[in-house]
Amino acid sequence: MRRAFAVLVTFFCLGMASSIGEGQYLRVGIAGNIAVGTISEMDNSLIVATPKQRADLLKRLGVEDEIARGTETASTTRDITLEALRGDANKYGLLALPCETAYDYAFLYLLEDAGKNNWRAVDHATLDCFGGGQASHKMINLLPGSDLIMVEHTTTGHGSNLLEESTQIFKVRAGKLHMLMSSPDHVMEQNELFVTERSSSFVVFPRGRLEETRVTSVKERPNRVERRMWTFSPDGEALAPTPFHSVRE
C-alpha cells in the first residue's frame, strides 16, 4: 500500500510539472501538521511530509523529543514507517525508525489506540546498529490471526575481532513488546590466521514452527551447514530451539 501511494504521488508530480511548464516549481506536501488518524493515513503522510512535520508527528505520538529531533537531519527519514498489527482487536500499531535516523540505533515503538485513532507510544525496543549495521524488521505469522515482529541483524555483541548480530522475535502482550527469542544470525570472529563466519537464515513454517539454517564459513569458504527448528514453549511465552543437525548439500 505504501509503495502504491508513493508511485501515485510520483506520477501526479510529473503530470503537474509537465502542465505547469518549464521555469516553474511544483511543491507537493502537507499544509500544517500531520493529522493523527489511521495508521495507513499517517504512514502515507510521512512520504510527502517535511522533516519538521515528521518530527512533530513523532513527538505527538510519544517519541522522546531528542530522538524525534534527531530524525530531522537524518538521511533515511523516508524509511520511517507505520504499520498496523493484527490481533488484540487491531488496536496496536508499530512505528519503525531505521538505523541512522537517530544516532547509531534503530527504534521500534509500539503504538496503542485508546479509541478513535488516539494513538500513543506505550513501549519501545532499541536496536543496536554498531559498525554501520542494518537492523531491520518484518511481520511474520507464527500464531493464527496475530502478527509477530521479527528483527534481523541487530548487534548483540562486539569487541576485539568479534561481531555478533542477532535475530529477535517479539509479540505484543498486555501493551508491551515481549521478546520470544534472540539468536545470533551473523557472527564474525577473526584470529591471526583467518576469519570464521556463521550466518543464519530463518523460514516460517505452519503450526508455529521456525526453521533456522546456519552456514559456517572459514576464509570465506562454506564448510558446514546445519539446521534446527524453533517451536513455542508449552506456555507460549518463548520460542525454544532443537539441537542443530548437520545438513549435507
QUIPE-V457853 format. One record per residue. RES is the residue in three letters. PSI is psi in degrees with one decimal (999 if undefined). OMEGA is omega in whole degrees, 0 to 359 (none if undefined). NEAR is the number of other C-alpha atoms within 12 Angstrom. Layout:
{{RES;PSI;OMEGA;NEAR} {RES;PSI;OMEGA;NEAR}}
This chain:
{{MET;-44.3;181;17} {ARG;-42.5;180;24} {ARG;-41.5;179;16} {ALA;-40.6;178;12} {PHE;-41.8;180;19} {ALA;-39.0;179;19} {VAL;-42.4;179;16} {LEU;-42.4;179;17} {VAL;-41.7;180;21} {THR;-48.6;180;19} {PHE;-37.3;178;15} {PHE;-43.9;180;17} {CYS;-43.2;180;20} {LEU;-42.1;180;18} {GLY;-43.3;180;14} {MET;-39.5;179;18} {ALA;-39.2;179;18} {SER;-41.1;182;15} {SER;-29.5;179;14} {ILE;-38.2;178;14} {GLY;172.4;182;12} {GLU;154.2;176;10} {GLY;-3.0;178;9} {GLN;155.3;186;11} {TYR;141.3;178;14} {LEU;127.4;178;18} {ARG;121.0;179;17} {VAL;130.9;180;19} {GLY;-153.4;183;21} {ILE;134.3;176;20} {ALA;127.9;179;13} {GLY;-155.3;182;14} {ASN;155.7;173;24} {ILE;127.7;179;31} {ALA;140.7;174;27} {VAL;109.0;182;29} {GLY;-138.4;177;24} {THR;163.0;179;26} {ILE;-45.9;182;34} {SER;-37.6;178;25} {GLU;-44.9;180;22} {MET;-38.9;180;33} {ASP;-43.6;178;34} {ASN;-36.4;179;33} {SER;-33.0;180;34} {LEU;-28.1;183;37} {ILE;-38.8;186;34} {VAL;0.6;182;32} {ALA;157.2;174;28} {THR;163.2;177;26} {PRO;-39.6;179;30} {LYS;-38.5;178;24} {GLN;-40.0;177;29} {ARG;-48.6;181;44} {ALA;-39.9;179;33} {ASP;-43.6;179;29} {LEU;-43.5;181;36} {LEU;-42.5;180;41} {LYS;-38.9;179;26} {ARG;-22.7;175;23} {LEU;-9.4;176;35} {GLY;7.6;176;26} {VAL;140.3;181;33} {GLU;141.8;184;24} {ASP;-45.2;184;18} {GLU;-41.4;179;18} {ILE;-43.3;179;30} {ALA;-43.4;179;31} {ARG;-32.8;180;24} {GLY;-26.6;180;30} {THR;-17.0;183;39} {GLU;-30.1;182;28} {THR;3.1;181;21} {ALA;152.9;181;27} {SER;-4.9;186;18} {THR;28.0;183;23} {THR;-20.7;178;32} {ARG;-18.7;181;30} {ASP;3.0;173;27} {ILE;126.2;185;41} {THR;155.8;172;36} {LEU;131.3;181;39} {GLU;143.3;173;33} {ALA;144.9;177;34} {LEU;130.3;177;31} {ARG;150.1;179;23} {GLY;165.6;179;20} {ASP;49.9;177;19} {ALA;23.5;176;15} {ASN;35.8;183;23} {LYS;7.3;180;30} {TYR;149.3;174;39} {GLY;166.2;182;45} {LEU;123.5;174;45} {LEU;123.4;183;41} {ALA;125.0;173;43} {LEU;108.4;186;44} {PRO;173.8;180;39} {CYS;138.2;175;36} {GLU;0.9;173;33} {THR;-26.8;176;34} {ALA;106.2;182;32} {TYR;-156.6;181;27} {ASP;40.9;182;26} {TYR;157.7;166;31} {ALA;157.0;183;40} {PHE;139.6;171;37} {LEU;120.6;179;39} {TYR;125.9;175;40} {LEU;121.8;179;38} {LEU;140.8;177;37} {GLU;136.6;178;36} {ASP;112.9;179;27} {ALA;-0.9;179;18} {GLY;132.3;177;15} {LYS;47.6;178;13} {ASN;35.6;175;23} {ASN;77.3;187;21} {TRP;139.7;180;33} {ARG;137.7;177;32} {ALA;128.5;180;33} {VAL;-12.5;178;28} {ASP;162.2;176;29} {HIS;159.2;175;29} {ALA;137.3;178;33} {THR;128.0;183;28} {LEU;125.6;183;36} {ASP;132.0;179;34} {CYS;41.7;185;33} {PHE;140.2;174;25} {GLY;29.8;180;22} {GLY;19.9;179;19} {GLY;165.6;183;26} {GLN;64.1;176;28} {ALA;132.8;182;36} {SER;173.2;180;34} {HIS;162.2;173;33} {LYS;160.9;178;25} {MET;138.4;175;26} {ILE;161.4;183;28} {ASN;84.9;174;26} {LEU;-22.1;180;29} {LEU;134.3;181;27} {PRO;128.4;174;13} {GLY;11.7;183;15} {SER;133.8;178;24} {ASP;138.9;167;29} {LEU;154.2;183;34} {ILE;117.3;177;37} {MET;120.6;176;34} {VAL;135.4;180;40} {GLU;143.7;173;36} {HIS;36.5;170;38} {THR;135.1;184;41} {THR;126.3;179;37} {THR;-0.6;177;29} {GLY;138.7;174;25} {HIS;150.5;182;22} {GLY;-160.8;180;15} {SER;115.2;176;11} {ASN;26.4;180;18} {LEU;136.1;171;22} {LEU;128.6;179;31} {GLU;125.0;174;33} {GLU;150.0;187;36} {SER;156.1;168;36} {THR;133.7;178;36} {GLN;145.8;179;36} {ILE;131.8;181;38} {PHE;148.6;167;38} {LYS;158.5;178;37} {VAL;125.9;178;34} {ARG;114.6;178;22} {ALA;44.8;176;15} {GLY;17.7;179;23} {LYS;154.2;172;22} {LEU;108.1;183;32} {HIS;121.6;182;25} {MET;124.2;178;24} {LEU;-29.9;181;29} {MET;157.7;170;29} {SER;122.9;184;26} {SER;138.3;182;33} {PRO;133.3;174;30} {ASP;-10.8;174;31} {HIS;118.5;178;33} {VAL;127.5;177;32} {MET;121.7;179;31} {GLU;136.1;183;27} {GLN;133.0;172;21} {ASN;-167.1;184;14} {GLU;-19.7;186;9} {LEU;-38.9;186;10} {PHE;171.7;179;15} {VAL;131.4;175;21} {THR;130.9;179;27} {GLU;139.9;173;31} {ARG;119.1;183;33} {SER;131.3;180;33} {SER;143.8;171;31} {SER;153.8;186;27} {PHE;138.6;179;28} {VAL;131.2;180;21} {VAL;130.7;176;23} {PHE;159.5;179;17} {PRO;165.5;176;15} {ARG;36.0;173;14} {GLY;36.0;180;27} {ARG;142.0;180;24} {LEU;123.5;181;30} {GLU;130.5;177;28} {GLU;129.4;174;31} {THR;123.5;182;29} {ARG;129.1;179;31} {VAL;124.8;177;33} {THR;128.4;181;28} {SER;141.8;175;24} {VAL;127.6;184;21} {LYS;40.1;178;18} {GLU;16.1;178;18} {ARG;120.0;179;15} {PRO;134.0;178;19} {ASN;-2.7;178;19} {ARG;136.2;176;24} {VAL;130.1;182;24} {GLU;156.2;177;26} {ARG;155.6;172;27} {ARG;164.0;180;25} {MET;145.3;172;25} {TRP;130.7;178;31} {THR;162.9;182;28} {PHE;143.1;172;22} {SER;162.4;182;16} {PRO;-33.1;181;10} {ASP;-1.6;178;10} {GLY;12.4;185;18} {GLU;1.9;180;20} {ALA;159.7;171;21} {LEU;130.4;183;29} {ALA;142.2;183;25} {PRO;153.9;166;22} {THR;167.8;175;18} {PRO;153.2;174;16} {PHE;144.9;171;19} {HIS;148.9;184;18} {SER;143.6;177;16} {VAL;129.6;178;16} {ARG;118.2;182;12} {GLU;999;none;10}}
